[in-house]
Amino acid sequence: MSPVSKDPRDRVPQFRPGATVGHFEIVEMIGAGAMAEVYKALDKDAWDHLVALKILSRDARNGPDAEDMRGCSFKRRPLFRGCGRHTWCRSSRMVLARRMAARNVPYIAMEYLEGRDLAAEIRQRKKSGASGVMSVHEAVDIIVAICEGVHTCHKYMVVHRDIKPANIFLVDTPTGVKPTLLDLSV
């Protein structure tokens, strides 16, 4: 019997490309965590607009704490709209839909962002021989933006509880990279 990986990224996706969840068509899985999977999807009701579709994992839906998981992550999400109006928190600002699909699968549709997370950026720099090091200016810009975001969340009584490089997304914009805090559902 082969060992089962505990890494959620090794999990077989719940949905394959072309599958539908509500009025969204799955393009590909773009991320996975302990509680949910995130898919790039097309909004079929909005001229195939790209969205990030966060879907509660099978384990979270069927485990002993399933009701608590659904309540924490998916029912409270509208509370994050206020703190999500800021550029550092773009994915939460654009909560497009929060529903149960026909298969009783809770999901949240959010703005799809182009870029990479800080953990991937550090890994890429290490591979290129830079030891993951960034300039002081780059690091300070990221830290200041994320601290501003956390401060605003706290004003709305939202506590992130999982700030880490994988939840800091570096959004590519025409004027440069903008740090964005992700995964406010914890």
C-alpha positions as CSV (number, residue, x, y, z in Angstrom):
1,M,0.0,0.0,0.0
2,S,1.5,3.3,-1.0
3,P,1.5,6.3,1.4
4,V,-1.1,9.0,1.0
5,S,0.3,12.5,0.7
6,K,-0.9,15.0,3.2
7,D,-0.1,17.9,0.8
8,P,-3.4,19.3,-0.5
9,R,-1.6,20.1,-3.8
10,D,-1.2,16.4,-4.4
11,R,-5.0,15.9,-4.1
12,V,-7.0,14.8,-7.2
13,P,-9.1,17.8,-8.2
14,Q,-12.9,17.5,-7.5
15,F,-13.7,18.9,-10.9
16,R,-12.1,18.4,-14.2
17,P,-11.8,21.0,-17.0
18,G,-15.2,21.5,-18.6
19,A,-17.2,20.5,-15.5
20,T,-19.7,23.0,-14.3
21,V,-20.4,24.3,-10.8
22,G,-23.5,26.5,-10.8
23,H,-23.1,28.7,-13.9
24,F,-19.3,28.4,-13.9
25,E,-17.3,26.2,-16.2
26,I,-14.0,24.9,-14.7
27,V,-10.8,25.7,-16.7
28,E,-8.2,24.3,-14.3
29,M,-7.3,23.9,-10.7
30,I,-5.0,26.7,-9.7
31,G,-4.6,26.0,-5.9
32,A,-5.5,23.9,-3.0
33,G,-5.4,24.2,0.7
34,A,-6.5,22.2,3.8
35,M,-10.1,23.4,3.4
36,A,-10.7,24.3,-0.2
37,E,-9.6,24.0,-3.8
38,V,-9.4,27.1,-6.1
39,Y,-10.2,26.8,-9.8
40,K,-9.8,29.2,-12.7
41,A,-13.3,29.2,-14.2
42,L,-15.5,30.9,-16.8
43,D,-18.6,32.7,-15.7
44,K,-21.1,31.5,-18.3
45,D,-23.6,34.2,-17.2
46,A,-21.1,37.0,-17.8
47,W,-19.7,36.4,-21.3
48,D,-17.1,33.9,-20.1
49,H,-15.5,36.3,-17.6
50,L,-12.6,34.6,-15.8
51,V,-13.1,34.1,-12.0
52,A,-11.4,32.3,-9.2
53,L,-13.8,29.7,-7.9
54,K,-13.1,28.6,-4.3
55,I,-14.8,25.2,-3.5
56,L,-14.9,23.6,-0.1
57,S,-12.9,20.3,-0.3
58,R,-14.6,16.9,0.0
59,D,-12.8,16.4,3.4
60,A,-14.1,19.7,4.7
61,R,-17.6,19.1,3.5
62,N,-17.8,15.5,4.9
63,G,-15.6,15.6,8.0
64,P,-16.7,15.9,11.6
65,D,-16.4,19.7,11.5
66,A,-18.2,20.1,8.2
67,E,-20.9,22.5,9.4
68,D,-18.4,24.7,11.2
69,M,-16.2,24.8,8.1
70,R,-19.1,25.8,5.9
71,G,-20.1,28.5,8.3
72,C,-16.7,29.9,8.9
73,S,-15.5,30.1,5.3
74,F,-18.5,30.6,3.2
75,K,-21.3,32.2,5.2
76,R,-19.1,34.9,6.7
77,R,-17.4,35.8,3.5
78,P,-19.7,38.9,2.8
79,L,-18.2,40.5,6.0
80,F,-14.9,40.8,4.1
81,R,-16.3,43.0,1.4
82,G,-15.7,46.1,3.4
83,C,-12.0,45.5,4.1
84,G,-11.7,44.1,0.6
85,R,-12.2,47.5,-1.1
86,H,-8.5,48.2,-0.9
87,T,-5.9,47.4,-3.6
88,W,-4.0,45.0,-1.3
89,C,-7.0,42.8,-0.9
90,R,-8.5,42.7,-4.4
91,S,-9.6,39.1,-4.5
92,S,-11.9,39.6,-1.5
93,R,-13.3,42.9,-2.8
94,M,-14.8,41.1,-5.8
95,V,-16.9,38.4,-4.3
96,L,-19.1,37.7,-7.2
97,A,-21.2,34.8,-6.0
98,R,-21.6,32.7,-2.9
99,R,-23.9,29.7,-3.3
100,M,-24.5,26.0,-3.1
101,A,-24.2,24.3,-6.5
102,A,-26.7,21.7,-7.6
103,R,-24.6,19.0,-6.1
104,N,-24.7,20.7,-2.7
105,V,-21.2,22.0,-3.1
106,P,-20.6,25.4,-1.5
107,Y,-18.5,27.8,-3.5
108,I,-17.3,31.4,-3.7
109,A,-16.6,33.1,-7.0
110,M,-14.0,35.9,-6.7
111,E,-12.0,38.1,-9.0
112,Y,-9.3,36.2,-10.9
113,L,-5.8,37.7,-10.4
114,E,-2.7,37.3,-12.6
115,G,0.6,36.9,-10.8
116,R,2.2,34.6,-8.3
117,D,2.3,34.1,-4.5
118,L,5.3,35.3,-2.5
119,A,6.3,31.7,-1.7
120,A,6.6,30.9,-5.4
121,E,8.6,34.1,-6.0
122,I,11.1,33.2,-3.2
123,R,11.4,29.6,-4.6
124,Q,12.0,31.0,-8.1
125,R,14.7,33.4,-6.8
126,K,16.4,30.5,-5.0
127,K,16.4,28.4,-8.2
128,S,18.0,31.3,-10.1
129,G,20.9,31.4,-7.5
130,A,19.7,34.5,-5.6
131,S,19.1,32.5,-2.4
132,G,15.5,33.8,-2.3
133,V,16.8,37.3,-1.4
134,M,15.0,40.4,-2.5
135,S,16.1,44.0,-2.1
136,V,15.3,45.9,1.1
137,H,13.1,48.2,-1.0
138,E,11.0,45.3,-2.4
139,A,10.6,43.6,1.0
140,V,9.5,46.9,2.7
141,D,7.0,47.6,-0.1
142,I,5.4,44.2,0.4
143,I,5.4,44.4,4.2
144,V,3.9,47.9,4.3
145,A,1.1,47.0,1.9
146,I,0.2,43.8,3.8
147,C,0.4,45.7,7.2
148,E,-2.0,48.3,5.8
149,G,-4.3,45.5,4.7
150,V,-4.2,43.8,8.1
151,H,-4.9,47.1,9.8
152,T,-7.9,47.7,7.7
153,C,-9.2,44.2,8.2
154,H,-8.9,44.7,12.0
155,K,-11.0,47.9,11.7
156,Y,-13.7,45.7,10.3
157,M,-13.2,43.1,13.1
158,V,-11.7,40.5,10.6
159,V,-8.7,38.5,11.8
160,H,-6.7,36.7,9.0
161,R,-5.1,34.0,11.2
162,D,-3.0,32.6,8.3
163,I,-0.6,35.2,7.0
164,K,2.2,33.5,5.2
165,P,4.1,33.9,1.9
166,A,1.7,31.5,0.1
167,N,-1.2,33.9,1.1
168,I,0.5,37.1,-0.2
169,F,-0.1,37.3,-3.9
170,L,2.0,39.5,-6.1
171,V,-0.4,40.9,-8.7
172,D,1.0,42.0,-12.0
173,T,-0.2,45.4,-13.0
174,P,0.8,47.8,-15.8
175,T,2.6,50.0,-13.1
176,G,4.4,47.1,-11.4
177,V,3.7,44.4,-8.8
178,K,1.0,45.0,-6.1
179,P,1.0,42.8,-3.0
180,T,-2.4,41.4,-2.2
181,L,-3.6,39.5,0.9
182,L,-5.4,36.3,0.0
183,D,-7.4,33.7,1.8
184,L,-9.4,35.8,4.3
185,S,-11.7,32.9,4.9
186,V,-9.8,31.4,7.8
